[in-house]
Amino acid sequence: MTTGSRGTVLVVEDEDVVRELVVFVLQRGGYRVRSAMNGRDALTTLQNHDIDLILTDLRMPVMGGLDLAREVKTHYPDVDIIVLTAYGTIGSAVEALKLGALDYLAKPFEINELLERVAACFRQREKRLAAQQAPTMPLLELNRILSRSTDLAATLGEILSLIRSTFRPDHVHVELLNGWGRPDLLAAAGGACDRIESAIVKRSAEEIKALALSPEPWWLDEPGDSVAAERLSQGHCVTVPIASSEEVIGALQIGRDIQAPRYTEQDALLLHLFGAQIALAVLHGDAQRRLHKTFSELQELSMSAAETLAEALGTFDEYTRGHSRRVASHARRLAEALGLSEHECDVIEIAGLLHDIGKLGVGETTLRKNGQLTAAERDRVNLHPVQGARILAGLEALAEVVPIVRHHHERYDGGGYPDGLRGEEIPFGARLLGVVDAYDSMTTDRPYRKALTVHEARQRLLQGAGAQFDPALVEAWIKVTPEGSLVPMAELA
């Protein structure tokens, strides 16, 4: 939120009288206010100024409120939206709420009602931001651990060491539900419950699964048995699920002696993020073991084998499965047009099929979320290139595919992830995949927006050439895909 005021609001309204009234009221209410006459002007303002909240009309020339909401939630997910709706546009207001708007206000409205709705939005925003303000250094180190290409045992050991240094517990206890991973590996990494082994809170699988679904997914409580209760009190023991989206794997617990400082809800939130990352590591380790077992005798990877792999791992939700197949088809089409060898075309096509395999464990709920992702969800999604490369690593037949998968979200200007490579530092196959991946994403319906037309997608690629995309590959793809030439998506699904 902008310092020195209650926040910054952008008022988007084509009627001068209404716009000026709303601006005046909000300024009197202590807010910093900017204004725009339509959605397109609003996007220009967003590019040049920090905005916390948008109040937008729905019916405007050039670009209306619904199209603006789609663009904002795609490119400025931290900006909140309240829509102003007149009689006859309630249905559109509901559609805006589905796109991620926080609230709507019917015109004509009372001044006090306007101020209260805006204040309520900022209260909700402050609560959300406070929940995200867990200490950043442990999270940065956690991301570094997960980005390094190490085996599961080493990764878990580093995570649990980081938990010890961050929370200073007297015991760390990790428990996996039946059927998940290697309990011996986690137990060894977790170490003994040094001084207060009797303090461990034993919970059933049903309790842990219920905890993972609760609004505050942690227990910040005293142990249940009397012996432990003598040594710990409220707030000296935190238990969180080891869970990734809908997949509940186990539980993680830390505890301190009664003389030590109590844990807070902020500590519990941070530990919950650690539990989610342990789950992700276990899921990817499990996938990698299955992959290596399935393909241990494989000397040469074919497209059919890669398709079998993707299906066998059960990695993809319905959208991602179709998207990956289309990206593979587009990637081969462009590679062939560029005159690459048959082998190079095969590698790029297979990389297209497997490029999102790291989304295993992210979960369909997050992938198809109709609204703003939390910081933890966004971090989890952004790790998928690294996790995908980790899953595929170690197989000789996939050696050429791994760097393409890892780097397909790098940007030509160096602003991408995971490694911030720029220009020709980015592997050629990853640069090619970046173009067709973005093109397919733009031309298919997503939970938060409708598909762009072919013409609109081509214009977006041209706008991003030299910044997000390799300009030569954008030019080549535009030539390969003249408007109206694409294979119907139904044939590629």
C-alpha positions in Angstrom: 0.0 0.0 0.0 1.3 3.5 -0.8 2.8 5.2 2.2 1.7 8.6 3.4 -2.0 7.9 2.8 -4.7 5.3 3.3 -4.0 3.9 -0.1 -4.1 4.7 -3.8 -7.3 4.3 -5.7 -7.8 4.4 -9.5 -11.3 5.5 -10.5 -12.3 4.4 -14.0 -15.5 6.0 -15.3 -16.4 7.6 -18.6 -19.1 10.0 -17.2 -17.2 13.1 -16.1 -19.7 14.1 -13.4 -19.6 10.7 -11.7 -15.9 10.3 -12.0 -15.2 13.7 -10.5 -17.6 13.1 -7.7 -16.0 9.8 -6.8 -12.5 11.3 -6.9 -13.6 14.2 -4.7 -15.2 11.9 -2.1 -12.2 9.5 -1.9 -9.7 12.4 -1.6 -11.8 13.8 1.2 -11.7 10.3 2.8 -7.9 10.4 2.9 -7.1 8.3 -0.2 -4.7 9.1 -3.0 -6.7 9.0 -6.2 -6.0 8.8 -9.9 -8.6 8.6 -12.7 -9.1 7.2 -16.1 -11.9 7.5 -18.7 -11.9 3.9 -19.9 -10.1 0.5 -19.4 -7.3 1.2 -21.9 -6.4 4.5 -20.1 -6.5 2.6 -16.8 -4.0 0.0 -18.1 -1.6 2.8 -19.0 -2.0 4.3 -15.5 -1.2 0.9 -14.0 2.0 0.6 -16.1 3.3 3.9 -14.6 1.9 4.1 -11.1 1.4 1.9 -8.0 -2.3 1.3 -7.5 -3.9 -0.6 -4.6 -7.6 -0.5 -5.6 -9.6 0.1 -8.9 -13.2 1.4 -8.9 -14.4 0.8 -12.4 -17.6 1.2 -14.3 -18.7 -1.7 -16.5 -20.0 0.0 -19.6 -17.4 2.3 -21.1 -16.1 3.0 -24.7 -12.8 1.6 -25.9 -12.5 -1.0 -23.1 -15.2 -1.9 -20.6 -14.9 -3.0 -17.0 -15.0 -6.7 -17.6 -12.2 -6.6 -20.1 -10.2 -4.4 -17.7 -10.8 -6.9 -14.8 -9.5 -9.7 -17.0 -6.3 -7.8 -17.8 -5.8 -6.6 -14.2 -6.1 -10.1 -12.8 -3.7 -11.5 -15.4 -1.0 -8.8 -15.2 -1.6 -7.1 -11.9 -2.9 -9.8 -9.5 -2.2 -7.8 -6.4 -4.5 -4.9 -7.4 -8.0 -5.2 -6.0 -11.2 -4.3 -7.9 -14.6 -2.9 -7.0 -17.1 -2.6 -9.9 -19.7 0.2 -10.2 -22.8 -1.1 -11.8 -26.0 0.5 -13.1 -29.5 -1.0 -13.4 -29.4 -3.8 -16.0 -25.7 -4.7 -15.5 -26.0 -6.8 -12.3 -25.2 -9.9 -14.4 -22.0 -8.3 -15.6 -21.1 -7.4 -12.0 -21.5 -11.0 -11.0 -19.2 -12.0 -13.9 -16.7 -9.5 -12.6 -16.8 -11.1 -9.2 -16.1 -14.5 -10.9 -13.0 -12.8 -12.5 -11.7 -11.8 -9.1 -13.3 -8.5 -8.2 -13.8 -8.1 -4.5 -17.2 -6.2 -4.5 -19.7 -4.3 -6.6 -21.6 -1.1 -5.9 -24.9 -0.3 -7.5 -25.4 3.2 -9.0 -26.7 5.6 -7.8 -25.0 5.1 -4.5 -24.7 6.9 -1.2 -21.4 8.6 -0.4 -21.2 6.9 3.0 -21.8 3.5 1.3 -19.0 4.2 -1.2 -16.5 5.1 1.6 -17.5 2.0 3.7 -17.1 -0.4 0.7 -13.7 1.1 -0.1 -12.6 1.0 3.6 -13.8 -2.7 3.8 -11.7 -3.5 0.8 -8.6 -2.0 2.3 -9.3 -3.8 5.6 -9.4 -7.1 3.7 -6.3 -6.1 1.8 -4.4 -5.2 5.0 -5.4 -8.5 6.5 -4.2 -10.4 3.4 -0.9 -8.5 3.2 -0.3 -9.1 7.0 -0.7 -12.8 6.4 1.9 -12.7 3.7 4.5 -10.8 5.7 6.1 -13.9 7.2 9.9 -13.5 7.5 11.3 -13.4 4.0 14.8 -14.7 4.5 13.8 -18.3 5.4 11.4 -18.4 2.4 14.2 -17.2 0.1 16.5 -19.8 1.4 13.8 -22.4 1.1 13.4 -21.5 -2.6 17.1 -21.8 -3.1 17.1 -25.3 -1.5 14.2 -26.4 -3.8 16.0 -24.9 -6.9 19.1 -26.9 -6.4 19.2 -30.2 -8.3 19.7 -32.6 -5.3 18.2 -35.9 -4.4 15.2 -36.1 -2.1 17.2 -37.1 1.0 19.5 -34.1 0.6 16.6 -31.7 -0.1 14.6 -32.9 3.0 17.7 -32.7 5.2 18.3 -29.1 4.2 14.7 -28.1 4.7 14.6 -29.6 8.2 17.9 -28.0 9.0 16.4 -24.7 7.9 13.3 -25.4 10.1 15.7 -25.9 13.1 17.6 -22.6 12.5 14.4 -20.6 11.8 12.2 -21.8 14.7 14.7 -22.9 17.3 12.6 -25.9 18.4 13.5 -28.5 21.0 12.0 -31.2 18.8 11.0 -31.7 15.2 8.8 -34.5 14.3 7.7 -35.6 10.8 5.1 -38.3 10.3 3.9 -39.6 6.9 0.6 -41.2 6.3 0.6 -44.8 5.1 1.5 -45.2 1.4 3.6 -42.1 1.1 7.3 -42.0 0.3 10.0 -43.5 2.6 9.3 -42.8 6.2 12.8 -44.0 7.2 14.3 -41.2 5.0 12.2 -38.5 6.6 12.7 -39.8 10.1 16.5 -39.8 9.6 16.4 -36.3 8.2 14.1 -35.1 11.1 16.4 -36.6 13.8 15.4 -37.6 17.3 13.0 -35.5 19.4 15.8 -34.3 21.5 14.5 -33.3 24.9 10.7 -33.6 25.0 9.9 -36.8 23.0 6.8 -37.3 25.2 5.4 -34.0 23.9 4.6 -35.3 20.5 1.0 -34.8 19.6 -0.3 -37.9 17.9 -3.1 -37.2 15.5 -5.1 -39.6 13.3 -5.0 -39.5 9.5 -8.6 -38.2 9.4 -7.6 -35.3 11.8 -4.6 -34.3 9.7 -6.7 -34.4 6.4 -9.3 -32.2 8.1 -6.7 -29.8 9.3 -5.3 -29.4 5.7 -8.8 -28.2 4.6 -9.4 -25.7 7.5 -9.0 -21.9 7.0 -6.1 -21.9 9.5 -4.3 -25.1 8.7 -2.3 -25.5 11.9 -2.6 -26.5 15.6 -1.1 -24.0 18.0 -1.8 -25.8 21.2 -0.7 -27.8 24.2 -0.2 -31.6 23.9 -3.0 -33.9 24.8 -1.4 -36.1 27.4 -0.8 -35.0 30.9 2.9 -35.8 31.0 3.6 -33.6 28.0 1.2 -30.9 29.3 3.4 -30.4 32.4 6.3 -29.6 30.1 4.5 -27.5 27.4 1.8 -24.9 27.5 -0.4 -23.1 24.9 1.7 -21.9 22.0 4.8 -24.0 22.6 3.8 -26.7 20.1 2.9 -26.2 16.4 1.5 -28.9 14.1 0.9 -28.4 10.4 -0.1 -30.8 7.6 2.4 -31.9 5.0 0.1 -31.3 2.1 0.1 -30.0 -1.4 -3.3 -28.9 -2.7 -5.7 -31.8 -2.2 -2.9 -34.3 -1.5 -2.3 -34.8 2.2 0.9 -36.7 2.9 1.5 -36.4 6.6 2.2 -33.9 9.5 5.1 -31.8 10.7 5.4 -30.7 14.3 7.8 -28.5 16.2 7.9 -27.9 20.0 9.7 -26.0 22.7 10.1 -26.3 26.4 7.8 -24.3 28.6 10.6 -21.9 29.6 11.1 -20.9 25.9 9.2 -18.1 24.1 5.8 -19.2 22.7 5.1 -19.7 19.0 2.8 -17.2 17.3 0.3 -17.5 14.5 2.9 -15.9 12.2 5.3 -18.8 13.1 2.4 -21.3 12.4 1.8 -19.7 9.0 5.5 -19.9 8.1 5.7 -23.5 9.2 2.7 -24.3 7.1 4.6 -23.0 4.1 7.5 -25.3 5.0 5.0 -28.3 5.2 3.7 -27.5 1.7 7.3 -27.5 0.3 8.2 -30.8 2.0 5.0 -32.2 0.4 6.2 -30.9 -3.0 9.6 -32.5 -2.5 8.1 -35.8 -1.5 5.7 -35.7 -4.5 8.5 -35.0 -7.0 10.8 -37.5 -5.4 8.0 -40.1 -5.7 7.4 -39.2 -9.3 11.1 -39.3 -10.1 11.4 -42.8 -8.6 8.5 -44.0 -10.6 9.9 -42.5 -13.7 13.3 -44.1 -13.2 11.8 -47.4 -12.5 9.6 -47.2 -15.6 12.4 -46.0 -17.9 15.5 -47.6 -16.3 16.0 -49.7 -19.4 15.2 -47.0 -21.9 18.1 -46.0 -24.2 16.2 -43.8 -26.6 13.1 -41.7 -25.8 10.3 -41.6 -28.4 7.2 -39.4 -28.5 5.0 -42.4 -27.7 7.1 -43.2 -24.6 7.0 -39.6 -23.5 3.2 -39.6 -23.8 3.1 -42.9 -21.7 5.3 -41.2 -19.1 3.0 -38.2 -18.8 -0.1 -40.3 -18.4 1.6 -42.8 -16.1 2.7 -40.0 -13.7 -0.9 -38.7 -13.6 0.7 -35.2 -13.7 -1.9 -33.2 -15.6 -5.3 -31.8 -14.9 -7.6 -31.7 -17.9 -6.5 -28.3 -19.1 -2.8 -28.9 -18.7 -3.0 -32.2 -20.5 -4.6 -30.6 -23.6 -2.3 -27.6 -23.4 0.8 -29.7 -23.3 -0.2 -31.7 -26.4 -1.0 -28.5 -28.3 2.3 -27.0 -27.3 4.2 -30.1 -28.4 2.4 -29.9 -31.8 3.1 -26.2 -32.2 6.7 -26.6 -31.2 7.3 -29.3 -33.8 5.6 -27.3 -36.4 7.9 -24.3 -35.8 11.0 -26.4 -35.5 10.3 -28.0 -38.8 9.6 -24.6 -40.4 13.1 -23.5 -39.2 14.7 -26.4 -40.8 15.9 -28.2 -37.7 17.0 -31.8 -38.0 14.6 -34.7 -37.3 16.3 -35.4 -34.0 16.1 -31.7 -32.9 12.4 -31.6 -33.8 11.8 -34.8 -31.8 13.6 -33.3 -28.7 11.6 -30.0 -28.9 8.3 -31.8 -29.4 8.9 -34.1 -26.4 10.0 -31.1 -24.3 6.7 -29.4 -25.3 4.8 -32.4 -24.0 6.7 -32.6 -20.7 7.3 -28.9 -20.1 4.7 -28.6 -17.4 5.4 -31.9 -15.7 6.7 -30.0 -12.7 3.1 -28.9 -11.9 2.7 -32.3 -10.3 1.7 -31.5 -6.8 0.5 -28.0 -7.5 -3.0 -29.3 -7.7 -6.0 -28.7 -9.9 -7.5 -26.3 -7.4 -4.6 -23.9 -7.7 -4.0 -24.4 -11.4 -7.7 -23.6 -12.2 -8.3 -21.0 -9.4 -10.7 -18.4 -10.6 -9.1 -15.5 -8.8 -5.9 -14.1 -7.3 -3.4 -16.7 -6.1 -1.9 -16.3 -2.7 1.9 -15.6 -2.5 2.5 -19.2 -1.5 0.4 -20.5 -4.4 2.2 -18.2 -6.8 5.6 -19.3 -5.5 4.6 -23.0 -5.9 3.5 -22.5 -9.5 6.6 -20.5 -10.4 8.8 -23.4 -9.1 7.3 -25.8 -11.7 10.2 -25.5 -14.3 12.8 -26.4 -11.7 10.7 -29.2 -10.3 10.0 -30.5 -13.8 13.7 -30.5 -14.6 14.4 -32.3 -11.3 11.8 -35.1 -12.2 13.4 -35.6 -15.6 17.0 -35.4 -14.5 19.2 -38.5 -14.3 17.8 -40.3 -17.5 20.3 -40.2 -20.3 17.5 -40.3 -22.9 16.1 -37.1 -21.5 19.3 -35.1 -21.2 18.5 -32.7 -24.0 15.0 -32.2 -22.8 15.9 -31.2 -19.2 17.3 -27.7 -19.9 14.4 -26.8 -22.2 11.9 -27.7 -19.4 13.9 -25.8 -16.8 14.2 -22.6 -18.8 10.9 -22.3 -20.7 9.8 -19.4 -18.5 13.0 -17.3 -18.9 12.5 -13.9 -20.6 14.6 -12.6 -23.5 15.3 -9.4 -21.5 16.5 -11.4 -18.5 13.4 -10.8 -16.3 12.1 -14.4 -16.3 12.6 -17.4 -14.0 14.1 -19.5 -12.5 17.7 -18.3 -13.4 17.2 -14.9 -15.0 18.9 -15.9 -18.2 18.8 -13.4 -21.1 19.0 -13.5 -24.9 21.0 -16.5 -26.3 22.0 -17.6 -22.8 18.5 -19.2 -22.8 18.6 -22.6 -24.6 17.3 -22.3 -28.1 14.6 -25.0 -27.5 13.4 -23.1 -24.4 13.2 -19.8 -26.3 11.1 -21.6 -29.0 8.9 -23.2 -26.4 8.4 -19.9 -24.7 6.7 -18.5 -27.8 4.4 -21.4 -28.6 3.6 -21.9 -24.9 2.5 -18.3 -24.5 0.6 -18.4 -27.8 -1.5 -21.5 -26.8 -2.2 -20.0 -23.3 -3.5 -16.9 -24.9 -5.7 -18.6 -27.5 -7.5 -21.0 -25.0 -10.0 -20.2 -22.3 -8.6 -19.9 -18.8 -10.5 -19.7 -15.5 -9.8 -16.0 -15.2 -10.3 -14.9 -18.8 -11.7 -15.9 -22.2 -9.4 -16.9 -25.1 -7.9 -14.2 -27.2 -8.5 -14.3 -31.0 -5.6 -15.4 -33.2 -5.1 -11.8 -34.3 -5.0 -10.5 -30.7 -2.5 -13.3 -29.7 -0.2 -12.5 -32.7 -0.3 -8.8 -31.6 0.7 -9.7 -28.0 3.6 -11.8 -29.3 4.8 -8.9 -31.5 4.5 -6.5 -28.5 6.6 -8.9 -26.4 9.3 -9.5 -29.0 12.7 -8.5 -27.7 11.4 -8.3 -24.1 9.6 -11.5 -23.2 10.3 -13.4 -26.5 13.1 -14.0 -29.0 12.1 -11.6 -31.8 13.4 -13.9 -34.5 11.3 -16.8 -33.2 8.2 -14.6 -32.9 8.6 -13.5 -36.5 9.0 -17.1 -37.6 5.9 -18.2 -35.7 3.9 -15.4 -37.2 4.9 -16.6 -40.6 4.0 -20.2 -39.7 0.6 -19.3 -38.4 -1.2 -16.8 -40.7 -4.6 -16.0 -39.4 -7.1 -18.8 -40.0 -4.4 -21.4 -40.7 -4.4 -23.2 -37.3 -5.4 -26.7 -36.8 -8.6 -26.8 -34.7 -7.8 -27.3 -31.0 -10.3 -30.2 -30.8 -8.0 -32.1 -33.1 -5.0 -31.5 -30.8 -6.8 -32.1 -27.4 
